């Protein structure tokens, strides 16, 4: 559990250390995960829950990377494979992970619609 929490913190810190560089890096990285005609990268959003004390062990700051399937809702297997591909792309970028962690992020989630999110860690 501690390893997963550490990795979550690493993911989170990488993204916001340098806002301009961060935006360019995450946007460039995520826009290259899938061919544009298959799955479109929409952008990312930073979420910080103010109702959770900073000293709490509960995740309070996280990043959502947002994609959309151009056609109908995908099969469960395709959705799972897509989440895995996005998360692995993020995890392989060690500099991004480091900056997310340093910026206080606790988690990164992937969304393919407005109803649900899938946590990378």
N, C-alpha and C positions, 0 to 999 in steps of 0.2 A: 504494500500500500504506500509506503514512503517513497518507493521508486516511482510509482505512478504519479504521486503528488509532485515530486521533483521534476519529472518530465513535463507535467502539466505547467508547472511554473516556468520551466525553460521555454516551452512553446509560447506562453503568454508574454513573456518579457521581450521577445524578439521584435514584436511588431511596432511598438510605439516610442521607442527610444528617440529616434530622429523622425519626426512626423513626415517630412517631405521624402526622405529616403525610404522610410517605412512604407508609405503609400505607394511609391513607385515599385519597391521590391515586391510587396505582396500582390499588387495588381499585375505586375509582369509575370510573377511566378504562377499565380492562379489562372491567368488568361491563357497559359500554355499547357495546362493540365489536360484539357480535352480539345479535340477539333471543334471549332466554332459551330459547325452544322450539327453536332451531336449534343453538346451541353454548353450553354453559354454562361460565362462568368459575369455576374451582376455587380459585385463589389463586396465590401466588408463593412461591418458595423461593430463599434466598441460599445460594450454594455457594462455599466457599473451599478450594482445594486446598492443604493444609499441606505436601504432599510436594514442592511446587515453590517454590524460593527466591523471595522477594519481588523480588530484583534480576533475575530471569529475564525474558526477552522473551515467554515463554509465558504465555497467559492463565491466571490463577490464581483470580480472583474473578469470579463471574458470577451472573446472575439468571435463573431459569427462571419464566416465566409459564405457568400450566397451565390448559388448557381440556379439555372432553370433548364429543364428539358424542353426542347422546342415542340415536341409532339405530346402525345398523351402520357399519362403517368406510367413510369417504367415498371417492369416486373421486379419483384423483391430482390432477386439475384443481381439484376443490373444496378439497382439502387445501392445494395450492399457493396458491390464492387466499386461503384463510383465514390462512395464515402471512403472506402479503403484507399483508393487512388489519391484522393485529395489529402487525406491525413498523412499518408506516406510521403507525399510531395512536401508537405510542411515539415515533417520530422527530419527529412534529409537535409534541409537547409539549416545548418547549425548556427550560422550567424543570425538568421531570423529568429530562431528559437532563443538564442541568448538575449537578443534585444527584447523579445516579448517578456521573458522572465524578468529582466532588469526593469521593465516598465510596470511590473506588478500584475501581469495577467495570470489567472489561475487555470484557464481552460480555453480551448478553441473548439468551436462547433461548426458543423457544415449544415447548410440548409439548401434544399432543392425545391421548396415551396414555402408558402407563408404559414403553414400549419405545424411543421415539425422541424426539429433540429437533431443532429446526430453528433455526439461528442467525440472528438478525436481522443481526448484523455480527460 
